[in-house]
Amino acid sequence: MKCMATGTAFAILVLSLLVAMPRVSSNAQAAEAGRVAFERHCAICHGKEAKGTDKGPTFIHQVYHPGHHGDGAFLLAPRRGARQHHWNFGDMKPVPDVTDDELASIVRYVRKLQKAAGLF
C-alpha cells in the first residue's frame, strides 16, 4: 500500500510540474534561451549539445526518447536529483539554481537536438 501511495504522490507531482511548466514559444529566441540555459546548468555533465561527458550521459540516445523519458523526467531530475539507472555515472544531484523558465527552455532545446538527430 505504501508503494502505491508513493507512486500516486509521484504522479501528482509530475502532473503539477507539467501544468505549471511555463510555455515557451518555439521561435529562434526560445531555442537560444534553451541553449544558453543548458550550457549554464547542464553541459558540464551532459556535454555541449547534450552529447555527454565522462560525468554524465548524452541525451541524444533512445533512452531519452520522449516515449521513454517524457518531459516530466527532465523537469524532475534537476529539482529532485535522479538515481543512477541507465548509465554508470552515479546519481545526479539536484540543480538548485535552475529556474522553471530555464527548465522549460532546456526541455525544448534538448527535444530540438534529439529531433535533429533523428530520434523522433
C-alpha positions in Angstrom: 0.0 0.0 0.0 2.9 2.4 0.8 4.4 1.8 -2.6 1.1 2.6 -4.3 0.7 5.8 -2.3 4.3 6.8 -3.2 3.5 6.2 -6.9 0.4 8.2 -6.7 2.2 11.1 -5.0 4.9 11.0 -7.7 2.3 11.0 -10.4 0.6 14.0 -8.9 4.0 15.8 -8.6 4.8 15.2 -12.2 1.4 16.4 -13.4 1.6 19.5 -11.3 5.0 20.3 -12.7 3.7 19.8 -16.3 0.7 22.0 -15.7 2.8 24.7 -14.1 5.6 24.5 -16.7 5.9 27.8 -18.4 5.1 27.7 -22.1 8.0 28.6 -24.3 7.4 29.7 -27.9 9.2 27.6 -30.5 10.9 30.6 -32.2 14.6 31.1 -32.6 14.8 33.3 -29.5 13.3 30.5 -27.3 15.8 28.0 -28.8 18.7 30.3 -28.0 17.4 30.7 -24.4 17.3 26.9 -24.1 20.8 26.5 -25.4 22.1 29.2 -23.0 20.4 27.7 -20.0 21.6 24.2 -21.0 25.2 25.4 -21.3 24.9 27.2 -17.9 23.3 24.4 -15.9 23.7 21.0 -17.8 26.6 21.0 -20.2 29.2 20.5 -17.5 27.9 16.9 -17.1 25.8 16.3 -20.2 28.1 17.9 -22.7 27.8 20.6 -25.3 24.8 19.9 -27.5 23.8 17.2 -25.0 26.4 14.7 -26.3 27.6 13.6 -22.9 30.9 13.7 -21.0 32.7 11.5 -18.6 30.5 13.0 -15.8 27.0 12.4 -17.4 25.2 10.7 -20.3 24.3 12.0 -23.7 20.6 12.9 -24.2 21.0 12.1 -27.9 20.1 8.4 -27.2 16.9 6.3 -27.5 16.9 6.0 -23.7 15.9 9.7 -23.6 13.3 9.4 -26.4 10.1 11.3 -25.3 8.3 8.0 -25.2 10.7 6.6 -22.6 11.8 9.7 -20.7 9.0 12.3 -21.1 9.4 16.0 -20.4 8.4 15.4 -16.8 11.6 13.4 -16.3 13.7 16.4 -17.5 11.7 18.7 -15.1 12.0 16.5 -12.1 15.7 15.4 -12.3 17.1 18.9 -11.7 14.6 19.5 -8.9 15.0 16.3 -7.0 18.1 14.7 -8.4 18.0 11.3 -10.1 19.2 7.9 -9.1 21.6 6.2 -11.5 19.6 3.7 -13.5 20.7 3.6 -17.2 24.4 4.6 -17.0 27.3 4.3 -14.7 27.9 7.9 -13.9 26.5 7.8 -10.4 23.4 9.7 -9.0 22.5 13.1 -10.3 22.4 15.8 -7.6 19.6 18.4 -7.7 20.4 21.6 -9.6 19.1 24.2 -7.1 19.7 27.4 -9.1 17.8 26.5 -12.4 14.5 28.3 -12.7 11.2 27.0 -14.1 11.5 29.2 -17.1 15.0 27.9 -17.8 13.8 24.3 -17.3 11.1 24.8 -19.9 13.7 26.2 -22.3 16.1 23.4 -21.6 13.5 20.7 -22.4 12.6 22.4 -25.7 16.3 22.7 -26.6 17.0 19.0 -25.8 14.0 17.9 -27.8 15.1 20.0 -30.7 18.6 18.4 -30.6 17.0 14.9 -30.4 14.7 15.6 -33.3 17.6 16.9 -35.4 19.5 13.7 -34.6 16.6 11.6 -35.9 15.5 10.2 -32.5 11.8 11.0 -33.3 
